[in-house]
Amino acid sequence: MHQILVNIGGRPGIDCRGFCCYCYHRHVQQTPVLGCRHCPPDRIGCTYCSTIFRKTDQKFKPPWFIGVKALVELMKIGKDGTNFYIQGEGDPSCYPKFRQLIEMINKMGVPFSIGYTTGKGFDDPSIGHFLVDQGLSSIVFSIFSVDPMLLRNYIHDPSPEVTLSVLEYLCGESEVFPNIILVPGVNDGDHLDETCHWLEEKGAKGLIIFRFANVEEQGIIRGNAPIINNQRIHSITEFNDIVSNLSRKYNLRIDSMPLWDSKAQSPFIITYKPDYLDRLPRVFRQASIITGAIAAPYIQHILETRGGSQKSVIPTKKDIACLITIKDLKNIDLSLLEKTVIIPGRALVHDKEAKSVLCSDGVSRVIVRGPDTLTIDQMYWDISRKDAIHDELANFTALINLINEYGV
């Protein structure tokens, strides 16, 4: 299917009826450009890393502007197998001319999806019927809880009962992808059980649970940690146990970020599957692999089974590898590093700066970028187990080939 992004613009915290308690845009500072693999050799900063984390001041775009851009893109690729995907930095449900926008999109003759809404802009219960009548194919709905009091107090929803009624209708008439940002002591425990039971009863096909990130190690790297002062956070083990227990208890497909896609059985589905591991090349040279704390034990196990060193993987304190910055590299014990070091492909570090830091002990090292990903790093509800295995085998083959090409 061809997907055309329909960006409606908007400002976090302003064009969404106020920040949700968990929103990672809260307290954002205009942080320095971090650098990345796309930067020119002599300069930190490029189109990609200069804009990916930039604080936006763009108001909602007018409907005519959005419509013209959408129509131009549609004319380029045609209607067959095409879907509009509506999203923005502001909450789509809070778009001031929402019905007008949807009617305009509908007249173009292709279905549409809505990406990430809390629904707190829906004040009229009939909006669910309207969306289905206009050709809604799917919607990503961040629900937080089915307790109206929690919706009112923590995401500032002025009409939580209406939001829940809209979600209930859509669960029975459309593809709804509910998700929850799980904040310890707020919407977990009995509240989470109540939410799962409600979604199962209303006909939702699944639920994605996101671990609340509150500190820099979890990826809050825009100068805005903590998002909530003195807020406890779930450890990875604790979070995984919660998700696993819920998966056994409810007839929902329950996945989580980070860590687990129950349908594809990923990430790192090949870790303990000898028949898949045997398809990978042998490791016959040595290199240090810098990665995130979550992925490190999986990568170490896979490389060891193919002949790699028992100390080849160096975890940082950052949970997710693609959010590693130069600060994380500065905290690495350089005495642990081989003369070849492979850093994550998407690490937010300039190549020249990475080499300077990782060779600051006087040892000349070769610094190489690894694959962008080694496993599925986000939820794809339509990915199969076969596709997940194929991706992991291809990515680990690329990593091992880098070790064998550049390693000692």
C-alpha positions as CSV (number, residue, x, y, z in Angstrom):
1,M,0.0,0.0,0.0
2,H,1.2,3.5,-0.8
3,Q,0.9,5.9,2.2
4,I,0.8,9.6,1.7
5,L,1.7,11.6,4.9
6,V,-0.8,14.4,5.5
7,N,1.1,16.7,8.0
8,I,-1.4,19.0,9.7
9,G,1.3,20.8,11.8
10,G,0.6,22.0,15.3
11,R,2.6,22.8,18.4
12,P,3.0,20.3,21.3
13,G,1.3,21.4,24.4
14,I,-0.5,24.2,22.6
15,D,-2.4,22.6,19.8
16,C,-3.4,19.6,21.9
17,R,-5.2,21.2,24.9
18,G,-2.1,21.1,27.0
19,F,0.7,18.6,27.7
20,C,-0.2,15.1,28.8
21,C,1.6,14.3,32.0
22,Y,3.9,11.8,30.2
23,C,4.6,13.9,27.0
24,Y,8.3,13.9,26.0
25,H,7.8,17.4,24.6
26,R,7.4,18.8,28.1
27,H,10.3,21.1,29.2
28,V,12.1,20.7,25.8
29,Q,15.0,23.0,25.4
30,Q,16.6,24.1,22.1
31,T,19.5,21.7,22.5
32,P,22.7,21.9,20.4
33,V,22.8,19.8,17.2
34,L,24.0,16.3,18.1
35,G,25.4,15.1,14.8
36,C,24.8,11.9,12.9
37,R,26.0,9.6,10.1
38,H,24.5,12.0,7.5
39,C,26.6,15.0,8.5
40,P,29.4,16.3,6.2
41,P,32.9,15.2,7.4
42,D,33.9,18.7,8.5
43,R,30.7,19.9,10.2
44,I,28.4,18.7,13.0
45,G,24.8,19.2,11.8
46,C,22.9,18.4,8.7
47,T,19.3,18.5,7.4
48,Y,18.5,15.3,9.3
49,C,19.9,15.9,12.8
50,S,19.3,19.6,12.8
51,T,15.5,19.1,12.4
52,I,14.7,15.7,13.9
53,F,14.7,17.1,17.5
54,R,14.0,20.8,16.8
55,K,11.3,22.3,18.9
56,T,8.5,23.3,16.6
57,D,6.6,26.6,16.7
58,Q,4.5,25.8,13.6
59,K,0.8,26.3,14.1
60,F,-1.9,24.1,12.6
61,K,-1.8,24.4,8.8
62,P,-5.0,25.7,7.1
63,P,-7.2,23.0,5.4
64,W,-6.7,24.4,1.9
65,F,-2.9,24.1,2.2
66,I,-3.1,20.6,3.6
67,G,-5.6,19.6,0.8
68,V,-3.5,21.0,-2.0
69,K,-0.3,19.2,-0.9
70,A,-2.3,15.9,-0.4
71,L,-3.8,16.2,-3.9
72,V,-0.4,16.9,-5.5
73,E,1.0,13.8,-3.9
74,L,-2.0,11.7,-4.9
75,M,-1.7,12.8,-8.5
76,K,1.9,11.6,-8.5
77,I,1.2,8.0,-7.4
78,G,-2.5,7.4,-8.2
79,K,-5.4,6.2,-6.1
80,D,-4.8,2.4,-6.4
81,G,-3.6,1.0,-3.1
82,T,-3.1,4.5,-1.6
83,N,-3.9,5.6,1.9
84,F,-3.7,9.1,3.5
85,Y,-2.0,9.1,6.9
86,I,-3.0,12.2,8.9
87,Q,-0.7,13.3,11.8
88,G,1.0,16.3,13.2
89,E,2.9,17.7,16.2
90,G,-0.5,18.8,17.5
91,D,-3.2,16.3,18.3
92,P,-5.3,15.7,15.1
93,S,-8.5,15.5,17.3
94,C,-7.8,19.1,18.3
95,Y,-7.6,20.4,14.8
96,P,-10.0,23.3,14.7
97,K,-11.6,22.5,11.3
98,F,-11.4,18.7,11.8
99,R,-14.6,17.8,10.0
100,Q,-13.9,20.1,7.1
101,L,-10.4,18.5,6.7
102,I,-11.8,15.0,6.8
103,E,-14.5,15.7,4.3
104,M,-12.0,17.3,2.0
105,I,-9.7,14.2,2.2
106,N,-12.7,11.9,1.7
107,K,-13.6,13.7,-1.6
108,M,-10.2,12.6,-3.0
109,G,-11.6,9.1,-3.1
110,V,-9.0,7.1,-1.0
111,P,-9.2,5.8,2.6
112,F,-7.4,7.6,5.4
113,S,-5.7,6.8,8.7
114,I,-5.1,8.9,11.7
115,G,-1.8,8.7,13.5
116,Y,-1.5,9.1,17.3
117,T,-4.4,10.9,18.9
118,T,-5.5,11.0,22.5
119,G,-9.0,11.8,21.3
120,K,-9.2,14.7,23.8
121,G,-10.3,17.0,21.1
122,F,-13.4,14.9,20.5
123,D,-16.3,16.7,22.3
124,D,-19.1,15.3,20.2
125,P,-20.0,11.6,20.4
126,S,-21.1,11.5,16.8
127,I,-17.5,12.0,15.6
128,G,-16.9,8.3,15.6
129,H,-19.8,7.7,13.2
130,F,-18.6,10.6,11.0
131,L,-15.1,9.2,10.7
132,V,-16.3,5.7,9.7
133,D,-18.8,7.2,7.2
134,Q,-15.9,9.3,5.7
135,G,-13.7,6.3,5.0
136,L,-11.5,5.9,8.1
137,S,-9.4,2.8,7.7
138,S,-7.4,2.9,10.9
139,I,-6.5,5.1,13.9
140,V,-3.8,5.0,16.5
141,F,-5.5,5.9,19.8
142,S,-3.5,6.7,22.9
143,I,-5.9,5.9,25.7
144,F,-3.8,6.1,28.9
145,S,-6.7,4.7,30.9
146,V,-10.5,4.0,30.7
147,D,-11.0,5.8,34.0
148,P,-12.5,9.2,33.2
149,M,-10.9,10.8,36.2
150,L,-7.4,9.8,35.1
151,L,-8.0,11.1,31.6
152,R,-9.2,14.4,33.0
153,N,-6.4,14.8,35.5
154,Y,-3.4,13.4,33.6
155,I,-4.0,14.1,30.0
156,H,-6.3,17.1,30.5
157,D,-9.2,15.7,28.6
158,P,-12.2,18.0,29.2
159,S,-14.7,15.4,28.0
160,P,-13.3,11.9,28.8
161,E,-16.7,10.2,28.7
162,V,-17.1,11.3,25.1
163,T,-13.6,10.2,24.2
164,L,-14.3,6.7,25.6
165,S,-17.6,6.5,23.7
166,V,-15.9,7.4,20.4
167,L,-13.2,4.8,21.1
168,E,-15.8,2.2,21.9
169,Y,-17.6,2.8,18.6
170,L,-14.4,2.8,16.6
171,C,-13.3,-0.5,18.1
172,G,-16.3,-2.1,16.6
173,E,-16.3,-0.4,13.3
174,S,-12.7,0.2,12.3
175,E,-9.1,-0.9,12.8
176,V,-8.1,0.7,16.1
177,F,-4.5,0.5,17.4
178,P,-4.7,1.5,21.1
179,N,-1.6,2.3,23.1
180,I,-0.8,3.2,26.7
181,I,2.1,5.1,28.1
182,L,2.5,3.2,31.4
183,V,3.3,5.5,34.3
184,P,4.1,3.6,37.6
185,G,1.6,4.3,40.4
186,V,-0.7,6.2,38.1
187,N,-2.3,4.0,35.3
188,D,-0.7,0.6,36.0
189,G,-1.9,-2.1,38.5
190,D,-5.6,-2.4,38.8
191,H,-6.1,0.6,36.4
192,L,-4.2,-1.3,33.7
193,D,-6.2,-4.5,34.2
194,E,-9.4,-2.4,33.9
195,T,-8.2,-0.9,30.6
196,C,-7.2,-4.3,29.1
197,H,-10.5,-5.8,30.1
198,W,-12.4,-2.9,28.6
199,L,-10.5,-3.0,25.3
200,E,-11.0,-6.8,25.1
201,E,-14.7,-6.4,25.8
202,K,-15.2,-3.6,23.2
203,G,-13.5,-5.6,20.4
204,A,-10.0,-4.1,20.2
205,K,-7.6,-6.4,18.5
206,G,-4.6,-5.5,20.6
207,L,-2.7,-3.1,22.7
208,I,0.8,-1.6,22.7
209,I,2.2,-0.6,26.1
210,F,5.0,1.9,26.2
211,R,7.3,2.2,29.2
212,F,7.2,5.7,30.4
213,A,10.6,7.4,29.8
214,N,11.6,10.0,32.4
215,V,15.4,10.2,32.4
216,E,18.2,10.8,29.9
217,E,19.3,7.1,30.0
218,Q,15.8,6.2,28.7
219,G,16.1,8.6,25.8
220,I,15.0,12.0,27.2
221,I,17.9,13.8,25.5
222,R,16.4,17.2,24.7
223,G,17.4,18.9,27.9
224,N,14.0,18.1,29.4
225,A,14.6,15.3,31.9
226,P,12.9,14.6,34.2
227,I,9.5,14.9,32.6
228,I,7.8,14.2,36.0
229,N,9.8,15.1,39.1
230,N,10.4,12.3,41.6
231,Q,8.5,9.8,39.4
232,R,9.4,6.1,39.8
233,I,10.2,4.3,36.6
234,H,9.7,0.6,35.7
235,S,12.9,-1.4,35.2
236,I,13.1,-3.3,32.0
237,T,12.6,-6.6,33.9
238,E,9.6,-5.3,35.8
239,F,8.1,-3.8,32.7
240,N,8.6,-7.1,30.7
241,D,6.9,-9.1,33.5
242,I,3.9,-6.8,33.5
243,V,3.5,-7.2,29.7
244,S,4.0,-11.0,29.8
245,N,1.5,-11.4,32.6
246,L,-1.1,-9.4,30.7
247,S,-0.5,-11.4,27.5
248,R,-1.4,-14.6,29.3
249,K,-4.4,-13.1,31.0
250,Y,-6.2,-11.4,28.1
251,N,-7.2,-12.4,24.6
252,L,-5.6,-9.3,23.2
253,R,-2.4,-9.1,21.2
254,I,-0.3,-7.2,23.8
255,D,3.0,-5.8,22.7
256,S,5.4,-3.4,24.3
257,M,8.0,-0.8,23.6
258,P,10.8,-1.3,24.3
259,L,11.3,-5.1,24.2
260,W,8.5,-7.3,22.8
261,D,6.3,-7.9,19.7
262,S,4.3,-11.0,20.6
263,K,3.2,-11.8,17.0
264,A,6.6,-11.7,15.5
265,Q,8.2,-12.9,18.7
266,S,10.8,-10.2,18.4
267,P,13.1,-8.4,19.1
268,F,16.1,-10.7,18.5
269,I,13.9,-13.7,17.6
270,I,17.0,-15.6,16.4
271,T,18.8,-15.4,19.7
272,Y,18.1,-18.9,20.9
273,K,17.3,-20.6,17.6
274,P,20.3,-22.6,16.5
275,D,18.8,-23.4,13.1
276,Y,18.7,-19.6,12.3
277,L,22.0,-18.8,14.0
278,D,23.7,-21.4,11.8
279,R,22.8,-19.4,8.8
280,L,25.0,-16.4,9.9
281,P,28.6,-16.1,8.8
282,R,31.4,-17.1,11.3
283,V,33.2,-14.3,13.2
284,F,36.9,-14.6,12.7
285,R,38.2,-11.2,13.7
286,Q,37.7,-9.0,16.8
287,A,36.0,-5.7,17.2
288,S,34.2,-3.9,19.9
289,I,30.4,-3.3,19.4
290,I,29.0,-0.3,21.2
291,T,25.2,-0.5,21.8
292,G,22.3,0.2,24.1
293,A,21.8,-1.5,27.5
294,I,18.7,-3.4,26.3
295,A,20.2,-4.9,23.2
296,A,23.6,-5.7,24.5
297,P,23.0,-9.2,26.0
298,Y,21.2,-10.4,22.9
299,I,23.9,-9.2,20.5
300,Q,26.6,-10.7,22.7
301,H,24.9,-14.1,22.7
302,I,24.4,-14.1,18.9
303,L,28.0,-13.1,18.2
304,E,29.4,-15.6,20.7
305,T,27.6,-18.5,19.0
306,R,29.3,-17.5,15.7
307,G,32.8,-17.4,17.2
308,G,32.9,-13.8,18.5
309,S,34.8,-12.6,21.6
310,Q,33.1,-13.0,25.0
311,K,33.8,-9.3,25.7
312,S,33.0,-7.9,22.2
313,V,29.8,-6.0,23.2
314,I,30.1,-2.8,25.2
315,P,26.8,-1.5,26.6
316,T,26.2,2.2,27.3
317,K,23.9,3.4,30.0
318,K,21.5,4.5,27.3
319,D,18.6,2.0,26.9
320,I,18.2,2.4,23.1
321,A,21.2,2.4,20.8
322,C,19.8,4.9,18.2
323,L,19.6,7.5,21.0
324,I,23.3,7.2,21.9
325,T,25.0,10.6,22.0
326,I,28.6,11.8,22.4
327,K,28.0,12.0,26.1
328,D,27.4,8.2,26.2
329,L,30.7,7.6,24.3
330,K,32.6,9.8,26.8
331,N,31.5,7.5,29.6
332,I,32.9,4.4,28.1
333,D,36.0,2.7,29.6
334,L,38.4,3.0,26.7
335,S,40.6,0.2,28.1
336,L,37.8,-2.3,27.1
337,L,37.9,-1.3,23.5
338,E,39.6,-3.2,20.6
339,K,41.4,-1.3,17.9
340,T,38.2,-1.5,15.8
341,V,35.0,-0.1,17.2
342,I,31.6,-0.4,15.6
343,I,29.0,2.2,16.7
344,P,25.2,2.0,16.0
345,G,24.3,3.2,12.6
346,R,21.8,5.7,13.9
347,A,23.7,6.9,16.9
348,L,23.3,10.7,17.2
349,V,27.1,11.3,17.1
350,H,29.2,12.9,14.4
351,D,31.8,10.5,13.0
352,K,34.7,12.8,13.5
353,E,33.7,13.5,17.1
354,A,33.2,9.8,17.8
355,K,36.7,9.0,16.6
356,S,38.2,11.9,18.7
357,V,36.5,10.6,21.9
358,L,37.1,6.9,21.3
359,C,40.8,7.5,20.6
360,S,41.4,10.0,23.4
361,D,43.5,7.5,25.3
362,G,46.2,7.7,22.6
363,V,45.2,4.5,20.9
364,S,44.5,4.8,17.2
365,R,41.2,3.0,16.5
366,V,39.2,2.4,13.4
367,I,35.6,3.6,14.0
368,V,32.9,2.1,11.8
369,R,29.1,2.6,11.6
370,G,27.1,-0.5,12.0
371,P,23.7,-1.3,10.5
372,D,20.9,1.1,11.3
373,T,19.0,-1.6,13.1
374,L,19.7,-5.2,14.1
375,T,16.1,-6.1,14.9
376,I,12.6,-4.6,14.7
377,D,12.9,-1.4,16.8
378,Q,9.2,-0.4,16.8
379,M,5.8,-2.0,16.5
380,Y,4.7,-3.1,13.1
381,W,1.3,-4.7,13.5
382,D,1.4,-6.3,10.1
383,I,4.9,-7.8,10.2
384,S,5.1,-11.6,10.2
385,R,7.5,-13.8,12.1
386,K,9.1,-14.8,8.8
387,D,9.8,-11.2,7.9
388,A,11.2,-10.5,11.3
389,I,13.6,-13.4,11.0
390,H,14.6,-12.4,7.5
391,D,15.4,-8.8,8.7
392,E,17.5,-10.0,11.7
393,L,19.5,-12.5,9.6
394,A,20.2,-9.8,7.0
395,N,21.2,-7.2,9.6
396,F,23.4,-9.5,11.7
397,T,25.1,-10.8,8.5
398,A,25.9,-7.2,7.7
399,L,27.3,-6.6,11.2
400,I,29.5,-9.8,11.1
401,N,30.8,-8.8,7.7
402,L,31.9,-5.5,9.1
403,I,33.7,-7.2,12.0
404,N,35.5,-9.5,9.6
405,E,36.3,-6.7,7.2
406,Y,37.6,-4.1,9.7
407,G,38.4,-6.2,12.8
408,V,41.7,-7.1,14.2
